[in-house]
Amino acid sequence: MEKNLFDSSNVSKIGLGTWQMGLKGWGSGYEEDELVQALRTGIKNGLNFIDTAEIYGMGKSESLVGEALREFDRKEFFVATKIAGFNATSKKVKISLKGSLNRLKLDYVDLYQVHWEPSIYTNLSELFRELERNVEEGLIGHIGVSNFSAENIRKANESMKERKIESNQIKFNMVERPNHLLIDFLNSNEIKLIAWSPLAQGFLSGKYSASKRPAGTVRRINGIFKPQNFERFTPLLQELQRISETRKISVIQLVLAYEKHQGVLPIPGFKNTNQVKEIVSANSVQLTEFEISSIEMALQRSGILETSVGFYPRFLPNSIARLGFLFM
């Protein structure tokens, strides 16, 4: 069996997420040319793990990522993309995969992930056997999932002969994460936790407050920005600010350094080159045991918001989910 993708020292410890590329709803300042240049800046400076998906902007994100990658040698980056849950059937895998490869302008994708658990009407075993066949054909390097439970990861692994699930991309940050049982399962089975929303969509950045809410539909409907959460997490936010001022680094760099220390792979989003440079700088930040302890004590006082990995009702047919995403 081929070596796990994340065992390679060549994969960056912090990646870049591209949900915002081509998707309306994040607010102003997300210009396509700037996003492409920002992504290139990240790769040039060692952030070589790039995550996207076919539903991000209904393919627009993949196209912009493909544009950004044109000036690089194929060995300089690792691309992860995802098949939408409503397309995740054995009959549609090849169609979705080839569509993604065409938009990315690539011959193969390093990591192909099932975006969320498909409906209960999907034969999960047939789906993952088909994914394994596409690995054998050289179109996929490694197989991962996103927003999957431990139970369905087990089923997926039991379905495949030579391959195993290598990653589970879930919402994970200081204040939002799933039950520890899932995290323990991932760790014990050497499945990499890829952290989407590692900055809680900016809640942890220090830029917002109960009186200063973010713009854009995506964050406006996110419950993390409710006034009671700013009150609840005041001890943590204050401690992050204190440490960042003492270290003369940004809160964003501090948060990403802490999550990297935990062994997860955070994939923060960005909207311009300056933000990417800030993320690049987080790569070199090493926290002391005292700083880590201080953060964790503040977290103990605030507690965390336990999240669910499943966000779409699996008893609804795929066709209904597909219709919903047409309005994104």
Beta strands, then each sheet from edge to edge (+ up, - down):
strand 1: 16-17
strand 2: 49-51
strand 3: 78-83
strand 4: 109-114
strand 5: 140-146
strand 6: 167-171
strand 7: 176-178
strand 8: 192-196
strand 9: 265-266
strand 10: 305-307
sheet 1: 1+ 2+ 3+ 4+ 5+ 6+ 8+ 9+
sheet 2: 7+ 10+
end
